[in-house]
Amino acid sequence: MTMKGKTALITGSTDGVGRYVAERLAAEGARVIVHGRDRARGEAVVERIMRQGGDARLLIADLSSLAEVRLLAEAVRRDSDGLDALVNNAGIGTSGAQRELGADGFELRFAVNYLAGFLLTRLLLPMLEGRASSRIVNVASAGQQPIDFTDVMLTRGYSGARAYRQSKLAQIMFTIDLAHELAGRNVAVNCLHPATFMDTTMVRLSGVQPISTVEEGGAAILQLVTSPSLEGRSGLYFSGMRESRADPQAYDRGARAKLRVLSFDLVGLADPLTARV
């Protein structure tokens, strides 16, 4: 779909692939909402977009706090009369041997990589549904690990890699679950592994040698945001530019139901499907 005159929010867009996507969407005529934690970096991205004739504004929020996620959603609602694309891109990589907690006491990678996007999407869904056709893109990873529902917060056997992979599979499960919920409506939600070990700050902090470019990963994300071939197609997982298959747990309806119940409980929202019963 053409992005001219459309509004797009890209979380984690002050650096790396998020910044690339924000700049490209702005170049295509979209009004871009840049999000990040670092104001100086964010202002530099917005200034660059504006200097090139684009339209952008910056919103600051720390996604390790659900309260700040709520404030971010409120700011988006105040700033715009609708939202055409939401790209949940912000995340934390595998680096760090010690288990860390977010502001709400949840395991940090689960909180930032998954719960923040879950809550933000839920809060902004009315804005997305208000458009004739809109898209949600969850930037996941090929690194996936089944969720142990007896220890989701990883109090046992913690590692940064395990925490990261579990959070990314949670994103994929959420994508499929939400796609089923929104079937027949005007919002398409898909997810992807954009590229392997892109040349980003996250990858470098993990001590891994980059093997893919930000441009490669950015092109894969942009495809899910703008490609006409994906109109009306939802609940899909892509590896790069190609449709693929995620970990088997993503296709386990029972596991997705468990994650759904847990997620609504953790963020303090009522499940709209339960409320209808």
DRENMARBA-515348 format. One line per field, with one value per residue: residue in one letter; x, y, z of N, C-alpha, C in turn; residue number from 1. Coordinates in steps of 0.05 Angstrom, whole numbers, padded with zeros to 5 digits. Layout:
REM residues N
residu: [A,...]
n_xx: [X,...]
n_yy: [Y,...]
n_zz: [Z,...]
ca_xx: [X,...]
ca_yy: [Y,...]
ca_zz: [Z,...]
c_xx: [X,...]
c_yy: [Y,...]
c_zz: [Z,...]
num: [NUM,...]
//
This chain:
REM residues 277
residu: [M,T,M,K,G,K,T,A,L,I,T,G,S,T,D,G,V,G,R,Y,V,A,E,R,L,A,A,E,G,A,R,V,I,V,H,G,R,D,R,A,R,G,E,A,V,V,E,R,I,M,R,Q,G,G,D,A,R,L,L,I,A,D,L,S,S,L,A,E,V,R,L,L,A,E,A,V,R,R,D,S,D,G,L,D,A,L,V,N,N,A,G,I,G,T,S,G,A,Q,R,E,L,G,A,D,G,F,E,L,R,F,A,V,N,Y,L,A,G,F,L,L,T,R,L,L,L,P,M,L,E,G,R,A,S,S,R,I,V,N,V,A,S,A,G,Q,Q,P,I,D,F,T,D,V,M,L,T,R,G,Y,S,G,A,R,A,Y,R,Q,S,K,L,A,Q,I,M,F,T,I,D,L,A,H,E,L,A,G,R,N,V,A,V,N,C,L,H,P,A,T,F,M,D,T,T,M,V,R,L,S,G,V,Q,P,I,S,T,V,E,E,G,G,A,A,I,L,Q,L,V,T,S,P,S,L,E,G,R,S,G,L,Y,F,S,G,M,R,E,S,R,A,D,P,Q,A,Y,D,R,G,A,R,A,K,L,R,V,L,S,F,D,L,V,G,L,A,D,P,L,T,A,R,V]
n_xx: [00017,00008,00045,00040,00017,00000,00003,00054,00080,00141,00172,00232,00264,00307,00356,00395,00359,00307,00311,00326,00279,00242,00262,00259,00203,00186,00209,00177,00132,00103,00077,00117,00124,00173,00205,00240,00290,00332,00338,00371,00392,00343,00323,00361,00349,00297,00308,00340,00303,00265,00297,00304,00256,00215,00163,00162,00159,00181,00175,00188,00200,00209,00209,00212,00179,00112,00078,00102,00095,00040,00035,00061,00025,-00018,00004,00010,-00044,-00062,-00033,-00047,-00100,-00109,-00079,-00038,00002,00037,00098,00127,00186,00226,00274,00313,00375,00413,00454,00486,00493,00468,00404,00354,00306,00247,00213,00165,00174,00179,00213,00266,00275,00229,00192,00206,00215,00169,00120,00114,00103,00057,00021,00022,00003,-00049,-00071,-00069,-00100,-00155,-00144,-00117,-00157,-00191,-00176,-00180,-00149,-00099,-00035,00001,00065,00107,00171,00207,00248,00292,00314,00286,00252,00214,00162,00164,00113,00110,00150,00155,00181,00233,00262,00293,00349,00368,00388,00415,00407,00367,00325,00317,00303,00256,00223,00219,00192,00144,00126,00114,00074,00035,00025,00000,-00044,-00071,-00082,-00121,-00162,-00174,-00193,-00224,-00229,-00202,-00148,-00084,-00038,00027,00091,00163,00229,00278,00331,00394,00436,00444,00480,00478,00472,00452,00467,00523,00533,00521,00566,00573,00594,00571,00533,00495,00464,00434,00401,00383,00351,00316,00289,00259,00224,00197,00170,00128,00100,00084,00074,00031,00017,00008,-00040,-00097,-00076,-00056,-00027,00021,00089,00151,00215,00264,00251,00216,00159,00154,00163,00152,00175,00147,00113,00088,00044,00011,-00050,-00068,-00023,-00019,-00066,-00056,-00014,-00041,-00079,-00044,-00016,-00055,-00068,-00019,-00010,-00054,-00104,-00171,-00192,-00218,-00247,-00264,-00296,-00339,-00368]
n_yy: [-00024,00046,00094,00147,00203,00171,00147,00123,00085,00068,00029,00033,00063,00098,00080,00032,-00020,-00003,00053,00056,00037,00075,00122,00107,00099,00151,00177,00156,00185,00180,00200,00197,00168,00170,00129,00120,00112,00147,00214,00250,00220,00207,00258,00271,00235,00251,00303,00293,00267,00308,00346,00323,00331,00302,00281,00279,00260,00257,00209,00193,00136,00087,00021,-00019,-00009,-00016,00026,00068,00050,00056,00111,00125,00104,00138,00187,00179,00174,00226,00255,00239,00225,00175,00111,00079,00041,-00001,-00017,-00061,-00060,-00050,-00076,-00121,-00154,-00215,-00208,-00207,-00240,-00243,-00248,-00201,-00151,-00116,-00053,-00068,-00115,-00160,-00209,-00182,-00184,-00211,-00173,-00126,-00142,-00171,-00163,-00106,-00093,-00123,-00098,-00045,-00052,-00071,-00025,00012,-00010,00006,00054,00034,00001,00040,00057,00046,00005,-00027,-00042,-00086,-00101,-00147,-00150,-00204,-00261,-00311,-00339,-00377,-00404,-00453,-00434,-00443,-00453,-00461,-00431,-00377,-00329,-00344,-00360,-00403,-00434,-00391,-00355,-00304,-00314,-00354,-00325,-00284,-00315,-00340,-00295,-00277,-00318,-00314,-00266,-00282,-00320,-00287,-00256,-00293,-00308,-00258,-00247,-00287,-00269,-00220,-00234,-00223,-00170,-00103,-00101,-00124,-00170,-00189,-00224,-00228,-00254,-00212,-00209,-00244,-00233,-00175,-00114,-00083,-00044,-00077,-00129,-00124,-00114,-00163,-00191,-00215,-00227,-00185,-00207,-00194,-00138,-00076,-00055,-00100,-00127,-00085,-00080,-00127,-00118,-00073,-00095,-00124,-00081,-00051,-00081,-00096,-00149,-00172,-00155,-00166,-00213,-00250,-00265,-00290,-00316,-00293,-00306,-00265,-00243,-00283,-00324,-00367,-00419,-00420,-00438,-00500,-00493,-00445,-00456,-00484,-00486,-00489,-00473,-00420,-00400,-00403,-00366,-00320,-00312,-00305,-00259,-00217,-00216,-00200,-00148,-00122,-00116,-00128,-00185,-00178,-00218,-00254,-00219,-00213,-00258]
n_zz: [00000,-00012,00024,00027,00061,00103,00171,00213,00266,00293,00338,00376,00340,00337,00323,00286,00251,00258,00255,00201,00175,00192,00167,00113,00106,00117,00073,00034,00041,00087,00151,00204,00268,00311,00358,00419,00471,00480,00478,00450,00407,00382,00368,00330,00289,00275,00258,00213,00180,00172,00148,00099,00076,00098,00146,00213,00283,00351,00404,00470,00509,00559,00549,00585,00626,00640,00653,00625,00574,00570,00574,00527,00488,00500,00484,00429,00414,00427,00390,00339,00292,00275,00259,00214,00209,00253,00278,00317,00339,00376,00422,00465,00462,00466,00502,00566,00626,00674,00705,00696,00717,00696,00706,00728,00753,00721,00682,00645,00587,00569,00585,00555,00501,00489,00524,00525,00471,00464,00499,00479,00427,00438,00463,00422,00383,00370,00341,00297,00275,00259,00209,00137,00119,00153,00184,00226,00248,00276,00299,00302,00311,00285,00324,00371,00427,00461,00506,00575,00614,00667,00688,00667,00676,00682,00729,00740,00712,00680,00622,00579,00525,00525,00548,00510,00464,00481,00489,00437,00410,00438,00416,00364,00373,00394,00349,00314,00345,00351,00297,00286,00319,00295,00246,00183,00191,00183,00195,00186,00214,00221,00226,00232,00221,00209,00187,00190,00244,00238,00224,00275,00337,00377,00361,00359,00414,00434,00422,00373,00307,00256,00199,00163,00130,00154,00116,00088,00127,00137,00089,00089,00132,00113,00070,00095,00115,00071,00023,-00031,-00040,00008,00026,00063,00083,00139,00204,00192,00189,00171,00143,00131,00067,00054,00064,00120,00170,00239,00306,00329,00374,00366,00335,00366,00392,00445,00474,00456,00476,00532,00535,00520,00562,00605,00588,00584,00638,00662,00641,00659,00632,00607,00573,00510,00482,00521,00550,00517,00522]
ca_xx: [00000,00023,00048,00037,-00005,-00006,00017,00067,00096,00161,00186,00261,00272,00329,00381,00393,00339,00284,00316,00325,00251,00229,00272,00248,00174,00183,00216,00154,00110,00089,00082,00130,00128,00198,00205,00265,00296,00353,00327,00390,00392,00317,00321,00378,00334,00275,00320,00349,00279,00254,00316,00300,00229,00195,00147,00167,00160,00194,00163,00207,00189,00225,00189,00214,00158,00085,00067,00112,00081,00013,00040,00068,00000,-00033,00016,00003,-00072,-00064,-00019,-00057,-00128,-00110,-00053,-00039,00021,00051,00120,00139,00214,00245,00280,00339,00387,00420,00477,00481,00491,00451,00376,00347,00277,00237,00202,00142,00183,00179,00239,00269,00271,00201,00178,00212,00212,00142,00097,00110,00090,00030,00004,00020,-00015,-00076,-00080,-00072,-00117,-00177,-00134,-00111,-00182,-00204,-00167,-00192,-00131,-00075,-00017,00018,00088,00123,00198,00215,00274,00295,00321,00261,00253,00188,00157,00159,00092,00114,00171,00157,00200,00260,00275,00311,00364,00368,00410,00405,00398,00341,00305,00312,00289,00229,00208,00213,00171,00120,00117,00103,00049,00016,00017,-00019,-00069,-00085,-00093,-00146,-00182,-00181,-00200,-00246,-00229,-00184,-00120,-00067,-00016,00047,00116,00185,00258,00285,00357,00411,00458,00448,00500,00465,00483,00443,00483,00550,00534,00520,00592,00570,00603,00549,00535,00475,00462,00409,00384,00369,00330,00296,00272,00240,00203,00181,00152,00104,00085,00074,00070,00003,00013,00000,-00066,-00116,-00062,-00049,-00019,00043,00116,00170,00244,00272,00230,00200,00142,00167,00150,00164,00176,00121,00095,00072,00020,-00004,-00072,-00069,-00002,-00026,-00087,-00043,00001,-00060,-00090,-00022,-00009,-00076,-00066,00005,-00012,-00077,-00126,-00191,-00192,-00243,-00262,-00277,-00316,-00362,-00382]
ca_yy: [00000,00071,00106,00176,00213,00152,00151,00098,00085,00047,00030,00028,00073,00117,00067,00006,-00026,00014,00079,00053,00034,00102,00140,00098,00105,00180,00183,00149,00203,00174,00215,00177,00172,00157,00123,00110,00121,00168,00237,00262,00204,00210,00284,00271,00220,00268,00325,00283,00262,00334,00359,00311,00337,00284,00290,00261,00271,00238,00203,00179,00118,00063,-00001,-00038,-00001,-00016,00053,00085,00041,00068,00140,00126,00101,00163,00208,00173,00181,00255,00266,00230,00217,00147,00098,00060,00020,-00003,-00036,-00067,-00067,-00046,-00101,-00126,-00178,-00238,-00203,-00205,-00266,-00241,-00244,-00173,-00147,-00090,-00036,-00082,-00140,-00181,-00214,-00158,-00189,-00216,-00147,-00106,-00154,-00181,-00151,-00079,-00093,-00134,-00077,-00022,-00060,-00071,00002,00027,-00025,00023,00073,00018,-00007,00063,00061,00028,-00018,-00021,-00065,-00090,-00118,-00154,-00158,-00226,-00272,-00340,-00350,-00382,-00426,-00457,-00422,-00461,-00439,-00463,-00413,-00358,-00308,-00356,-00360,-00426,-00439,-00367,-00345,-00283,-00326,-00367,-00304,-00272,-00333,-00344,-00271,-00274,-00337,-00302,-00246,-00297,-00332,-00264,-00249,-00312,-00305,-00233,-00250,-00302,-00251,-00198,-00245,-00210,-00142,-00088,-00100,-00148,-00171,-00209,-00222,-00237,-00253,-00195,-00218,-00257,-00218,-00150,-00096,-00064,-00042,-00101,-00152,-00120,-00117,-00192,-00203,-00231,-00213,-00182,-00220,-00182,-00109,-00064,-00052,-00126,-00130,-00064,-00087,-00148,-00105,-00055,-00112,-00130,-00057,-00037,-00097,-00102,-00177,-00181,-00145,-00186,-00237,-00244,-00288,-00303,-00312,-00291,-00306,-00247,-00236,-00306,-00336,-00390,-00432,-00415,-00461,-00513,-00482,-00422,-00466,-00499,-00469,-00489,-00456,-00393,-00392,-00398,-00341,-00298,-00308,-00294,-00232,-00199,-00213,-00185,-00120,-00111,-00111,-00148,-00198,-00171,-00242,-00263,-00199,-00216,-00283]
ca_zz: [00000,-00012,00051,00026,00078,00124,00197,00222,00291,00294,00363,00374,00314,00339,00316,00273,00230,00263,00243,00172,00167,00196,00146,00087,00106,00114,00045,00017,00045,00112,00175,00221,00296,00319,00387,00431,00499,00479,00465,00431,00382,00370,00355,00306,00268,00266,00243,00187,00164,00165,00129,00073,00067,00110,00168,00236,00310,00370,00429,00487,00529,00566,00546,00607,00644,00628,00656,00603,00549,00570,00567,00498,00474,00503,00468,00401,00411,00427,00368,00313,00291,00267,00256,00191,00212,00278,00276,00343,00332,00399,00436,00478,00451,00484,00519,00595,00638,00698,00702,00703,00718,00687,00727,00740,00766,00702,00669,00628,00558,00565,00588,00533,00474,00484,00538,00517,00445,00468,00511,00461,00405,00449,00468,00397,00363,00359,00321,00273,00263,00247,00181,00118,00117,00169,00188,00250,00242,00300,00290,00319,00306,00280,00350,00385,00447,00472,00532,00598,00628,00696,00696,00645,00683,00681,00755,00740,00687,00663,00605,00562,00500,00529,00553,00485,00446,00491,00484,00408,00404,00448,00396,00341,00382,00396,00322,00303,00361,00344,00270,00288,00332,00277,00220,00170,00196,00165,00205,00181,00233,00213,00241,00216,00227,00186,00175,00210,00255,00224,00234,00294,00364,00392,00353,00368,00443,00439,00416,00349,00282,00237,00173,00146,00132,00163,00092,00082,00147,00133,00065,00097,00148,00096,00054,00111,00119,00047,-00001,-00038,-00041,00034,00032,00072,00092,00166,00220,00178,00198,00149,00147,00110,00048,00047,00084,00132,00193,00265,00324,00330,00395,00355,00322,00386,00401,00474,00484,00450,00495,00557,00534,00519,00589,00621,00579,00593,00667,00669,00634,00672,00614,00604,00546,00497,00474,00546,00558,00499,00528]
c_xx: [00018,00023,00044,00012,-00013,00011,00028,00082,00115,00175,00215,00272,00293,00356,00374,00371,00314,00287,00315,00296,00237,00237,00261,00218,00169,00189,00193,00129,00094,00096,00092,00132,00152,00197,00233,00268,00315,00343,00345,00391,00366,00314,00338,00364,00312,00286,00328,00325,00267,00271,00312,00272,00208,00181,00151,00165,00171,00178,00183,00192,00208,00206,00193,00193,00131,00072,00077,00100,00054,00015,00046,00042,-00017,-00022,00010,-00026,-00076,-00054,-00032,-00086,-00131,-00082,-00056,-00020,00034,00073,00132,00167,00232,00250,00308,00349,00394,00442,00468,00476,00472,00422,00369,00316,00271,00224,00179,00149,00183,00207,00242,00264,00242,00185,00182,00205,00184,00120,00092,00095,00061,00012,00001,00001,-00044,-00087,-00085,-00090,-00141,-00168,-00128,-00137,-00198,-00196,-00179,-00175,-00106,-00060,-00002,00040,00104,00150,00208,00243,00272,00303,00296,00264,00225,00186,00151,00138,00093,00135,00176,00178,00228,00275,00295,00324,00365,00393,00398,00394,00371,00319,00297,00295,00260,00212,00201,00192,00144,00109,00102,00076,00027,00006,-00004,-00046,-00085,-00097,-00119,-00168,-00192,-00190,-00225,-00247,-00206,-00155,-00106,-00044,00002,00073,00138,00211,00270,00310,00374,00435,00464,00469,00487,00479,00476,00461,00512,00553,00533,00546,00592,00580,00579,00554,00514,00474,00435,00390,00369,00346,00308,00278,00251,00217,00185,00162,00126,00087,00071,00066,00040,-00003,00004,-00027,-00085,-00103,-00051,-00041,00005,00070,00134,00199,00256,00249,00211,00183,00155,00151,00166,00166,00149,00102,00078,00045,00003,-00025,-00073,-00048,-00008,-00047,-00075,-00028,-00018,-00071,-00068,-00017,-00030,-00074,-00042,00003,-00037,-00100,-00146,-00189,-00219,-00260,-00277,-00300,-00341,-00379,-00404]
c_yy: [00025,00083,00136,00185,00194,00158,00124,00103,00062,00049,00022,00039,00096,00106,00042,00003,-00009,00042,00077,00052,00061,00121,00133,00105,00135,00189,00176,00166,00199,00195,00195,00186,00156,00153,00113,00119,00144,00192,00249,00247,00207,00236,00285,00257,00238,00291,00316,00278,00289,00349,00348,00314,00319,00296,00270,00275,00249,00235,00186,00162,00095,00040,-00023,-00032,-00001,00011,00071,00076,00054,00098,00143,00123,00126,00185,00204,00181,00211,00267,00260,00222,00188,00137,00077,00037,00022,-00024,-00038,-00078,-00066,-00072,-00101,-00152,-00198,-00232,-00200,-00232,-00266,-00235,-00216,-00171,-00119,-00076,-00050,-00108,-00164,-00185,-00194,-00163,-00196,-00190,-00129,-00118,-00163,-00165,-00122,-00077,-00103,-00112,-00053,-00028,-00060,-00043,00018,00013,-00009,00043,00058,00009,00016,00070,00040,00002,-00011,-00046,-00063,-00109,-00122,-00164,-00178,-00235,-00301,-00354,-00353,-00406,-00429,-00445,-00444,-00446,-00443,-00444,-00392,-00337,-00318,-00352,-00383,-00427,-00415,-00365,-00323,-00293,-00339,-00346,-00290,-00289,-00338,-00319,-00268,-00294,-00327,-00281,-00260,-00309,-00310,-00256,-00267,-00310,-00281,-00235,-00266,-00284,-00230,-00208,-00231,-00181,-00129,-00085,-00126,-00147,-00195,-00204,-00233,-00238,-00237,-00203,-00229,-00240,-00193,-00133,-00075,-00064,-00067,-00125,-00148,-00123,-00147,-00206,-00220,-00214,-00210,-00196,-00210,-00152,-00100,-00061,-00077,-00131,-00110,-00069,-00108,-00137,-00088,-00071,-00117,-00105,-00048,-00055,-00102,-00132,-00188,-00169,-00167,-00212,-00232,-00269,-00303,-00297,-00313,-00294,-00289,-00240,-00259,-00316,-00362,-00402,-00426,-00440,-00474,-00503,-00459,-00431,-00484,-00481,-00467,-00472,-00427,-00383,-00386,-00371,-00317,-00292,-00294,-00265,-00211,-00194,-00196,-00156,-00107,-00102,-00134,-00159,-00191,-00195,-00254,-00245,-00202,-00239,-00277]
c_zz: [00000,00016,00050,00042,00100,00149,00206,00247,00290,00321,00359,00347,00315,00330,00299,00252,00234,00251,00212,00162,00170,00174,00119,00085,00103,00085,00026,00023,00071,00133,00196,00250,00304,00349,00395,00459,00500,00464,00444,00405,00367,00355,00330,00283,00257,00249,00215,00169,00154,00145,00101,00063,00079,00134,00191,00262,00328,00395,00445,00507,00534,00567,00567,00629,00630,00631,00633,00577,00547,00563,00538,00481,00476,00486,00438,00396,00410,00401,00341,00314,00281,00263,00234,00194,00240,00275,00304,00339,00356,00413,00448,00468,00473,00504,00548,00608,00662,00691,00712,00702,00708,00711,00741,00752,00747,00690,00646,00598,00552,00566,00564,00506,00468,00498,00529,00490,00447,00478,00492,00438,00415,00453,00443,00376,00353,00338,00295,00259,00251,00219,00163,00116,00133,00174,00214,00242,00268,00291,00310,00312,00299,00306,00368,00404,00459,00500,00553,00615,00658,00707,00674,00651,00687,00707,00758,00712,00669,00646,00587,00536,00503,00533,00527,00466,00454,00484,00454,00399,00414,00429,00373,00349,00385,00368,00311,00318,00353,00316,00270,00299,00312,00249,00209,00175,00180,00175,00200,00201,00225,00228,00224,00232,00204,00172,00197,00218,00238,00238,00251,00321,00380,00386,00362,00398,00451,00433,00391,00325,00263,00211,00153,00149,00143,00139,00085,00102,00144,00110,00072,00114,00131,00078,00069,00116,00094,00023,-00006,-00037,-00013,00043,00040,00082,00120,00181,00208,00192,00173,00159,00125,00092,00042,00070,00094,00154,00218,00281,00327,00352,00386,00343,00340,00398,00431,00486,00479,00470,00523,00557,00533,00547,00606,00614,00588,00623,00675,00663,00646,00654,00614,00575,00533,00488,00498,00554,00541,00507,00548]
num: [1,2,3,4,5,6,7,8,9,10,11,12,13,14,15,16,17,18,19,20,21,22,23,24,25,26,27,28,29,30,31,32,33,34,35,36,37,38,39,40,41,42,43,44,45,46,47,48,49,50,51,52,53,54,55,56,57,58,59,60,61,62,63,64,65,66,67,68,69,70,71,72,73,74,75,76,77,78,79,80,81,82,83,84,85,86,87,88,89,90,91,92,93,94,95,96,97,98,99,100,101,102,103,104,105,106,107,108,109,110,111,112,113,114,115,116,117,118,119,120,121,122,123,124,125,126,127,128,129,130,131,132,133,134,135,136,137,138,139,140,141,142,143,144,145,146,147,148,149,150,151,152,153,154,155,156,157,158,159,160,161,162,163,164,165,166,167,168,169,170,171,172,173,174,175,176,177,178,179,180,181,182,183,184,185,186,187,188,189,190,191,192,193,194,195,196,197,198,199,200,201,202,203,204,205,206,207,208,209,210,211,212,213,214,215,216,217,218,219,220,221,222,223,224,225,226,227,228,229,230,231,232,233,234,235,236,237,238,239,240,241,242,243,244,245,246,247,248,249,250,251,252,253,254,255,256,257,258,259,260,261,262,263,264,265,266,267,268,269,270,271,272,273,274,275,276,277]
//
